[in-house]
Amino acid sequence: MPQVLEFKLPDLGEGLTEAEIVRWLVEVGDVVAIDQPVVEVETAKAMVEVPCPYGGVVTARFGEEGKELPVGAPLLTVAVGSVEPEPSGSTGAAEAEPSGSGNVLVGYGTGAPPMRRRRVRPEGLSAPAVAPVAPVAPVVPVAPAVAVVPAASPASAASDGVRGPVAVVSPLVRKLARQHDLDLRQLAGSGPDGLILRADVESAIRSGAETPQEAAATDRTAVHPAGERIPLRGVRGAVADKLARSRREIPDATCWVDADATELMAARAAMNAAGGPGAGPKVSVLALLARICTAALARYPELNSTVDQEAREIVRLPGVHLGFAAQTERGLVVPVVRDAHARSTESIGAEITRLTEAARTGTLKPAELTGGTFTLNNYGVFGVDGSTPIINHPEAAMLGVGRIVPKPWVHEGELAVRRVVQLSLTFDHRVCDGGTAGGFLRYVADCVEQPAVLLRTL
């Protein structure tokens, strides 16, 4: 007899607590192999294909495309055992023992899967192609798949603001409540242990009473004019939360300087010309600026730090993990070049190219978007000269670079047309004073104006 196992949304790491279903890669009735990707989800960090640790027949899927699920919520159920494909060369039907995945994510690992006994309708396995996407009861658990807790009363939910688990097992009940904009936390269930039943939701719909959620929506409409509403979730939501936290917690200050980048551009042209045909990728301006930043941070390590607010300590970090801002169709992301302080200009450039391509295709891993210690923001690609960057929390500083354009400039006592760039440094005033920030920015500007200055630190 096949055993039905429930696969839950695993912890994708980096502190992520939820993910949005972008695209299902399997249908109910499909046969899946161990570690086969079954769903594509979008987190606040990146797009991720989630592999299933079990092999067998998909008996149910939970969640429609576009829906957000918390970590630990059921994704799908798989019937394993005799329904698994027979090994090649096998002469008889052998029932395979359930086995865990070797390609693990945080939240499940190798070894035997949890032994959850489920009963499966025989017809669900004999004719899987016609099974519904979200059947009412494709799997009947011995115990509820989620812990059932008594539903909080409207008064207590409004007073404490706690968003705990809801006493609902059926996905259809959740869907019905969602369609009618009902907050299940405001309903008292009539089932065992306060379980919210379909009849409870239908009764609330028939009553026509305005729920607290509807009242809040009415209040929002009264304050804000009608218009298109775009949810702050995924990458956009993560960026919004981080920027708001940065403004809320960090006492930042900004200083800027104009620099003559003519010699830097000439040095770049000479580097690329010296390489010759087939010498590899060209050296980019961003790679040169990144290398200059690592040299400047070696001189001014105060800016390669973070603040531990609870301990009231400044933590100076031993290595430079350099983030750089990249605009993609999914929004602004900041990939991180690991150990930039130990890399050459060419190595930094190659890693920037790789990460940029991954950002554009949505294949960046969460670990490639976290752990930065300093950020370089080249907003000159948008055709603007200056900006006041917002620090990428919990870092202590960000260098902004405007466009490099011909401008009148006094060079060696003569008025000339030179390639000029504006550099902006936003820094956390807790980690250093203006003298340190000014010294850092001046050193960067000196390296831009006279690239030979950089040779002294190589």
Secondary structure by P-SEA (a helix, b strand, c coil): cbbbbbbcccccccccccccccccccccccccccccccbbbbcccbbbbbbbcccccccccccccccccccccccccccccccccccccccccccccbbbbcccccccccccccbbbbbbcccccccccccccccccccccccccccccccccaaaaaacccccccccccaaaaaaaaaacccccccccccccccccaaaaaaaaaaccccaaaaaaaaaaaaccccbbbbccaaaaaaaaaaaaaaaccbbbbbbbbbbaaaaaaaaaaaaaaacccccccccaaaaaaaaaaaaaaacccccccccccccbbbbbcccbbbbbbbccccbbbbbbcccccccaaaaaaaaaaaaaaaaaccccccccccccbbbbcccccccccccccccccccbbbbbcbbbbccccccccccccbbbbbbbbbccccccaaaaaaaaaaaaaaaaccccccccc
